[in-house]
Amino acid sequence: MAGIYGADVVQLRALGKALNDASAKMASAKNLLSGHVQASAAWKGSDANRFRTDWDTRHRVLLEHVIQGLAAAGRIASANADEQEKASTGSGTGGVVGGASRHGTSPSQGTDLTPDQIKELARLADDVADSGDFWTGNDNDVRELRDALANLTPAQLDQFLKALSDEQLRALAGGAATEGRGVFDFEGTTPFERQGLLNELLAKASPEEAARIKELFPWAQPDTGKDGVGFSEPAGGLGGSPSYRDVHQQDYGDCGTLATLASLAQADPGYVQDHLRDNGNGTVSVKLYDKDGNENWVTVTSDLPSRDGNYFGANGGGRMDDPAAANWPGYFEKAMAQVYDDDSDGFHAGDYRVLEREFPDKLAPYLSGKPAEIMAGTDATWDAAQDGKTMVISTNVPDPKDTERPAGLYGAHVYFVKGVDGDGNLLLGNPWGELKNDVTITKADYEKYVTQGAVIGSR
């Protein structure tokens, strides 16, 4: 391979990618087969034992050599593509998705993409659109296009998007919306990975191209899940001085998300500013966290769920046509609906209903980057509250015969803990908003009506 001269860089890079993909898929197959060979209880006896020994000492070792050989060949092909590109352009910065940009440097600032660079980006987009590969799927293709787009300036991104037809963008949207799995890729494209590609398309685009992506990507925003509910542009912005008091749950049953959000905003007045940014192009980005606690910016369009011109989802209180309204809770809710995928009711990421009736211990890691700590009893909850911990509590389903429930303590609801009052009672804030919705409960109330108390890990 090192002796190739005048090679087609695009084809050479595609070969490198194919070799690397094959190595990864074969590694997955080897691991899967090893598990079956060693764990199978159906095959017993001397023949089974002999085969297991042969597998460990011969077959698996040979597969390892093949896996390593494919990976090495892929690296060599990619390196030769880099060298060929440098030789052709006379510099190390000529390739947007090859050459120096693959090692983390950006394309030259202020320069237009060349026709070859646009062609290479379009090829990557076509790879994502083609999700029908039985063996490899398009999971790696999604990541590769995302990484390539990350190297573009806003002007270069717009140049590339303008070069794509509506049909090409629709095909890209359709391919990226698939699970992305090949036969040996059992996880496929996760909601965060899919959203990562959308972020690179939306956050830096011009308002015109952002609007075009919104129109051509059906999953650019979550399904409202309710009849008669669409999206409308609110008159207000994010909110000048965001406060936990801005959190107003509306018609979605996602009190777990909004109580957790209010608890984090109450504990850290800078939380909202650190986790939210207006991109100035009709999109807003929200910082959330994946299952490993890694930061992920989730970019959504700036319109929010509405019915008959009124807020349907979370908001800062007031009317949708109020220029002074703070809308940041609605953007957190929308971003969560895009990527949250741990629902027990059959809904998935990309649907607002995925957030309904969820417990905070499952939701909290998405908003805080840390697992929640479930409280072991009443005293532990009171101690944590007195220590100023960031906390939420969930109430049980009400018994119709129970007439003693404290006023304001609703069943099957989540509250955020505001502290312990002078009488030693727990003061709870309601994500419905307004101080009038606060409620105080005793330890006896807690033991009778609360199913879960949780400390939310704040950064």
Secondary structure as GFF3:
##gff-version 3
##sequence-region A 1 459
A	DSSP	alpha_helix	9	39	.	.	.	ID=ss1
A	DSSP	alpha_helix	46	54	.	.	.	ID=ss2
A	DSSP	pi_helix	55	59	.	.	.	ID=ss3
A	DSSP	alpha_helix	60	89	.	.	.	ID=ss4
A	DSSP	three_ten_helix	99	103	.	.	.	ID=ss5
A	DSSP	alpha_helix	115	129	.	.	.	ID=ss6
A	DSSP	alpha_helix	139	150	.	.	.	ID=ss7
A	DSSP	alpha_helix	154	163	.	.	.	ID=ss8
A	DSSP	alpha_helix	166	176	.	.	.	ID=ss9
A	DSSP	alpha_helix	191	202	.	.	.	ID=ss10
A	DSSP	alpha_helix	207	216	.	.	.	ID=ss11
A	DSSP	three_ten_helix	218	220	.	.	.	ID=ss12
A	DSSP	beta_strand	230	232	.	.	.	ID=ss13
A	DSSP	three_ten_helix	244	246	.	.	.	ID=ss14
A	DSSP	alpha_helix	255	267	.	.	.	ID=ss15
A	DSSP	alpha_helix	271	274	.	.	.	ID=ss16
A	DSSP	beta_strand	276	278	.	.	.	ID=ss17
A	DSSP	beta_strand	283	289	.	.	.	ID=ss18
A	DSSP	beta_strand	295	301	.	.	.	ID=ss19
A	DSSP	beta_strand	304	307	.	.	.	ID=ss20
A	DSSP	beta_strand	310	311	.	.	.	ID=ss21
A	DSSP	alpha_helix	328	339	.	.	.	ID=ss22
A	DSSP	three_ten_helix	352	355	.	.	.	ID=ss23
A	DSSP	alpha_helix	360	368	.	.	.	ID=ss24
A	DSSP	beta_strand	373	374	.	.	.	ID=ss25
A	DSSP	alpha_helix	378	386	.	.	.	ID=ss26
A	DSSP	beta_strand	391	395	.	.	.	ID=ss27
A	DSSP	beta_strand	414	420	.	.	.	ID=ss28
A	DSSP	beta_strand	426	429	.	.	.	ID=ss29
A	DSSP	three_ten_helix	435	437	.	.	.	ID=ss30
A	DSSP	beta_strand	439	441	.	.	.	ID=ss31
A	DSSP	alpha_helix	443	449	.	.	.	ID=ss32
A	DSSP	beta_strand	450	455	.	.	.	ID=ss33
###
